[in-house]
Amino acid sequence: MSDKPVHLVKLVKEFNIDGIHVDIEAIPDELKGEYLNMLEEWKVVLPENSILSVYGGSIIDDGVKNIWGWEESFLSEVFKSGAEVVSIP
């Protein structure tokens, strides 16, 4: 894990913040695994009962594939990786 997330976790502890919100909207298919791994890592190092929230892509099944949209299966993986709140546009 890089220094920046570790620094954020320290701030959560120091200021008694409820959790963190990750706002990475466009996630190309080839980076989705890394994104899920990042969420899992953050959930492990956040203080107990901290909230891991993410901004999600739009959930649209219009037959057009783009990096801004999230399929329901990916949304499910995001929850399995530790996110408890997903803000969807």
CNS distance restraints for C-alpha pairs under 8 A (distance, minus, plus):
assign (resid   1 and name CA) (resid   5 and name CA) 7.02 0.50 0.50
assign (resid   1 and name CA) (resid   6 and name CA) 7.34 0.50 0.50
assign (resid   1 and name CA) (resid  41 and name CA) 7.50 0.50 0.50
assign (resid   2 and name CA) (resid   6 and name CA) 6.82 0.50 0.50
assign (resid   3 and name CA) (resid   7 and name CA) 6.05 0.50 0.50
assign (resid   4 and name CA) (resid   8 and name CA) 6.29 0.50 0.50
assign (resid   5 and name CA) (resid   9 and name CA) 6.19 0.50 0.50
assign (resid   5 and name CA) (resid  42 and name CA) 7.35 0.50 0.50
assign (resid   6 and name CA) (resid  10 and name CA) 6.31 0.50 0.50
assign (resid   7 and name CA) (resid  11 and name CA) 6.38 0.50 0.50
assign (resid   8 and name CA) (resid  12 and name CA) 6.29 0.50 0.50
assign (resid   9 and name CA) (resid  13 and name CA) 6.39 0.50 0.50
assign (resid   9 and name CA) (resid  45 and name CA) 7.10 0.50 0.50
assign (resid   9 and name CA) (resid  46 and name CA) 5.79 0.50 0.50
assign (resid   9 and name CA) (resid  47 and name CA) 7.72 0.50 0.50
assign (resid  10 and name CA) (resid  14 and name CA) 5.98 0.50 0.50
assign (resid  11 and name CA) (resid  15 and name CA) 5.85 0.50 0.50
assign (resid  11 and name CA) (resid  16 and name CA) 7.83 0.50 0.50
assign (resid  11 and name CA) (resid  17 and name CA) 7.61 0.50 0.50
assign (resid  12 and name CA) (resid  16 and name CA) 5.55 0.50 0.50
assign (resid  12 and name CA) (resid  17 and name CA) 4.71 0.50 0.50
assign (resid  12 and name CA) (resid  18 and name CA) 7.13 0.50 0.50
assign (resid  12 and name CA) (resid  19 and name CA) 6.37 0.50 0.50
assign (resid  12 and name CA) (resid  20 and name CA) 7.68 0.50 0.50
assign (resid  12 and name CA) (resid  46 and name CA) 7.73 0.50 0.50
assign (resid  12 and name CA) (resid  47 and name CA) 7.78 0.50 0.50
assign (resid  13 and name CA) (resid  17 and name CA) 6.73 0.50 0.50
assign (resid  13 and name CA) (resid  47 and name CA) 6.83 0.50 0.50
assign (resid  17 and name CA) (resid  50 and name CA) 7.98 0.50 0.50
assign (resid  18 and name CA) (resid  49 and name CA) 7.95 0.50 0.50
assign (resid  18 and name CA) (resid  50 and name CA) 5.37 0.50 0.50
assign (resid  18 and name CA) (resid  51 and name CA) 5.99 0.50 0.50
assign (resid  19 and name CA) (resid  46 and name CA) 7.56 0.50 0.50
assign (resid  19 and name CA) (resid  50 and name CA) 4.62 0.50 0.50
assign (resid  19 and name CA) (resid  51 and name CA) 4.32 0.50 0.50
assign (resid  19 and name CA) (resid  52 and name CA) 5.79 0.50 0.50
assign (resid  19 and name CA) (resid  53 and name CA) 7.62 0.50 0.50
assign (resid  20 and name CA) (resid  50 and name CA) 7.81 0.50 0.50
assign (resid  20 and name CA) (resid  51 and name CA) 6.37 0.50 0.50
assign (resid  20 and name CA) (resid  52 and name CA) 5.40 0.50 0.50
assign (resid  20 and name CA) (resid  53 and name CA) 6.11 0.50 0.50
assign (resid  21 and name CA) (resid  52 and name CA) 6.14 0.50 0.50
assign (resid  21 and name CA) (resid  53 and name CA) 4.45 0.50 0.50
assign (resid  21 and name CA) (resid  54 and name CA) 5.26 0.50 0.50
assign (resid  21 and name CA) (resid  55 and name CA) 7.41 0.50 0.50
assign (resid  22 and name CA) (resid  52 and name CA) 7.74 0.50 0.50
assign (resid  22 and name CA) (resid  53 and name CA) 6.15 0.50 0.50
assign (resid  22 and name CA) (resid  54 and name CA) 4.54 0.50 0.50
assign (resid  22 and name CA) (resid  55 and name CA) 6.22 0.50 0.50
assign (resid  23 and name CA) (resid  54 and name CA) 5.85 0.50 0.50
assign (resid  23 and name CA) (resid  55 and name CA) 4.88 0.50 0.50
assign (resid  23 and name CA) (resid  56 and name CA) 7.69 0.50 0.50
assign (resid  24 and name CA) (resid  54 and name CA) 7.74 0.50 0.50
assign (resid  24 and name CA) (resid  55 and name CA) 6.58 0.50 0.50
assign (resid  24 and name CA) (resid  56 and name CA) 7.60 0.50 0.50
assign (resid  25 and name CA) (resid  55 and name CA) 6.37 0.50 0.50
assign (resid  25 and name CA) (resid  56 and name CA) 5.95 0.50 0.50
assign (resid  25 and name CA) (resid  57 and name CA) 5.61 0.50 0.50
assign (resid  25 and name CA) (resid  68 and name CA) 6.46 0.50 0.50
assign (resid  26 and name CA) (resid  57 and name CA) 6.84 0.50 0.50
assign (resid  26 and name CA) (resid  67 and name CA) 5.19 0.50 0.50
assign (resid  26 and name CA) (resid  68 and name CA) 4.73 0.50 0.50
assign (resid  26 and name CA) (resid  69 and name CA) 7.65 0.50 0.50
assign (resid  27 and name CA) (resid  31 and name CA) 6.24 0.50 0.50
assign (resid  27 and name CA) (resid  32 and name CA) 6.16 0.50 0.50
assign (resid  27 and name CA) (resid  35 and name CA) 7.87 0.50 0.50
assign (resid  27 and name CA) (resid  67 and name CA) 5.60 0.50 0.50
assign (resid  27 and name CA) (resid  68 and name CA) 6.98 0.50 0.50
assign (resid  28 and name CA) (resid  32 and name CA) 6.50 0.50 0.50
assign (resid  28 and name CA) (resid  67 and name CA) 5.13 0.50 0.50
assign (resid  29 and name CA) (resid  67 and name CA) 7.30 0.50 0.50
assign (resid  31 and name CA) (resid  35 and name CA) 6.27 0.50 0.50
assign (resid  32 and name CA) (resid  36 and name CA) 6.22 0.50 0.50
assign (resid  33 and name CA) (resid  37 and name CA) 6.18 0.50 0.50
assign (resid  34 and name CA) (resid  38 and name CA) 6.10 0.50 0.50
assign (resid  35 and name CA) (resid  39 and name CA) 6.38 0.50 0.50
assign (resid  36 and name CA) (resid  40 and name CA) 6.30 0.50 0.50
assign (resid  36 and name CA) (resid  77 and name CA) 7.35 0.50 0.50
assign (resid  36 and name CA) (resid  78 and name CA) 6.27 0.50 0.50
assign (resid  36 and name CA) (resid  81 and name CA) 5.89 0.50 0.50
assign (resid  37 and name CA) (resid  41 and name CA) 6.16 0.50 0.50
assign (resid  37 and name CA) (resid  81 and name CA) 7.33 0.50 0.50
assign (resid  38 and name CA) (resid  42 and name CA) 6.15 0.50 0.50
assign (resid  39 and name CA) (resid  43 and name CA) 6.11 0.50 0.50
assign (resid  39 and name CA) (resid  52 and name CA) 7.97 0.50 0.50
assign (resid  39 and name CA) (resid  78 and name CA) 7.72 0.50 0.50
assign (resid  39 and name CA) (resid  81 and name CA) 5.83 0.50 0.50
assign (resid  39 and name CA) (resid  82 and name CA) 6.26 0.50 0.50
assign (resid  39 and name CA) (resid  83 and name CA) 7.00 0.50 0.50
assign (resid  40 and name CA) (resid  44 and name CA) 6.37 0.50 0.50
assign (resid  40 and name CA) (resid  81 and name CA) 4.94 0.50 0.50
assign (resid  40 and name CA) (resid  82 and name CA) 5.80 0.50 0.50
assign (resid  41 and name CA) (resid  45 and name CA) 6.47 0.50 0.50
assign (resid  42 and name CA) (resid  46 and name CA) 5.94 0.50 0.50
assign (resid  42 and name CA) (resid  52 and name CA) 7.98 0.50 0.50
assign (resid  43 and name CA) (resid  52 and name CA) 6.69 0.50 0.50
assign (resid  43 and name CA) (resid  81 and name CA) 7.97 0.50 0.50
assign (resid  43 and name CA) (resid  82 and name CA) 5.77 0.50 0.50
assign (resid  43 and name CA) (resid  83 and name CA) 7.79 0.50 0.50
assign (resid  46 and name CA) (resid  50 and name CA) 6.17 0.50 0.50
assign (resid  51 and name CA) (resid  83 and name CA) 7.60 0.50 0.50
assign (resid  51 and name CA) (resid  84 and name CA) 6.52 0.50 0.50
assign (resid  51 and name CA) (resid  85 and name CA) 7.67 0.50 0.50
assign (resid  52 and name CA) (resid  82 and name CA) 6.77 0.50 0.50
assign (resid  52 and name CA) (resid  83 and name CA) 4.93 0.50 0.50
assign (resid  52 and name CA) (resid  84 and name CA) 5.77 0.50 0.50
assign (resid  52 and name CA) (resid  85 and name CA) 6.73 0.50 0.50
assign (resid  53 and name CA) (resid  83 and name CA) 5.53 0.50 0.50
assign (resid  53 and name CA) (resid  84 and name CA) 5.92 0.50 0.50
assign (resid  53 and name CA) (resid  85 and name CA) 4.54 0.50 0.50
assign (resid  53 and name CA) (resid  86 and name CA) 5.82 0.50 0.50
assign (resid  53 and name CA) (resid  87 and name CA) 7.71 0.50 0.50
assign (resid  54 and name CA) (resid  83 and name CA) 6.68 0.50 0.50
assign (resid  54 and name CA) (resid  85 and name CA) 6.32 0.50 0.50
assign (resid  54 and name CA) (resid  86 and name CA) 4.96 0.50 0.50
assign (resid  54 and name CA) (resid  87 and name CA) 6.30 0.50 0.50
assign (resid  55 and name CA) (resid  86 and name CA) 5.65 0.50 0.50
assign (resid  55 and name CA) (resid  87 and name CA) 4.75 0.50 0.50
assign (resid  55 and name CA) (resid  88 and name CA) 6.24 0.50 0.50
assign (resid  56 and name CA) (resid  70 and name CA) 7.13 0.50 0.50
assign (resid  56 and name CA) (resid  75 and name CA) 7.95 0.50 0.50
assign (resid  56 and name CA) (resid  86 and name CA) 5.99 0.50 0.50
assign (resid  56 and name CA) (resid  87 and name CA) 5.76 0.50 0.50
assign (resid  56 and name CA) (resid  88 and name CA) 5.08 0.50 0.50
assign (resid  56 and name CA) (resid  89 and name CA) 7.37 0.50 0.50
assign (resid  57 and name CA) (resid  68 and name CA) 5.28 0.50 0.50
assign (resid  57 and name CA) (resid  69 and name CA) 4.77 0.50 0.50
assign (resid  57 and name CA) (resid  70 and name CA) 5.08 0.50 0.50
assign (resid  57 and name CA) (resid  88 and name CA) 6.23 0.50 0.50
assign (resid  57 and name CA) (resid  89 and name CA) 6.97 0.50 0.50
assign (resid  58 and name CA) (resid  68 and name CA) 6.62 0.50 0.50
assign (resid  58 and name CA) (resid  69 and name CA) 4.77 0.50 0.50
assign (resid  58 and name CA) (resid  70 and name CA) 5.85 0.50 0.50
assign (resid  58 and name CA) (resid  88 and name CA) 5.94 0.50 0.50
assign (resid  58 and name CA) (resid  89 and name CA) 5.78 0.50 0.50
assign (resid  59 and name CA) (resid  69 and name CA) 5.85 0.50 0.50
assign (resid  59 and name CA) (resid  70 and name CA) 5.27 0.50 0.50
assign (resid  59 and name CA) (resid  71 and name CA) 6.07 0.50 0.50
assign (resid  59 and name CA) (resid  72 and name CA) 6.83 0.50 0.50
assign (resid  59 and name CA) (resid  88 and name CA) 7.57 0.50 0.50
assign (resid  60 and name CA) (resid  69 and name CA) 6.50 0.50 0.50
assign (resid  60 and name CA) (resid  70 and name CA) 7.35 0.50 0.50
assign (resid  60 and name CA) (resid  71 and name CA) 7.33 0.50 0.50
assign (resid  61 and name CA) (resid  71 and name CA) 7.41 0.50 0.50
assign (resid  65 and name CA) (resid  69 and name CA) 7.33 0.50 0.50
assign (resid  70 and name CA) (resid  74 and name CA) 6.19 0.50 0.50
assign (resid  70 and name CA) (resid  75 and name CA) 6.52 0.50 0.50
assign (resid  71 and name CA) (resid  75 and name CA) 6.41 0.50 0.50
assign (resid  72 and name CA) (resid  76 and name CA) 6.21 0.50 0.50
assign (resid  73 and name CA) (resid  77 and name CA) 6.41 0.50 0.50
assign (resid  74 and name CA) (resid  78 and name CA) 6.22 0.50 0.50
assign (resid  75 and name CA) (resid  79 and name CA) 6.52 0.50 0.50
assign (resid  76 and name CA) (resid  80 and name CA) 6.30 0.50 0.50
assign (resid  77 and name CA) (resid  81 and name CA) 6.08 0.50 0.50
assign (resid  78 and name CA) (resid  82 and name CA) 6.81 0.50 0.50
assign (resid  78 and name CA) (resid  83 and name CA) 5.98 0.50 0.50
assign (resid  79 and name CA) (resid  83 and name CA) 4.78 0.50 0.50
assign (resid  79 and name CA) (resid  84 and name CA) 6.23 0.50 0.50
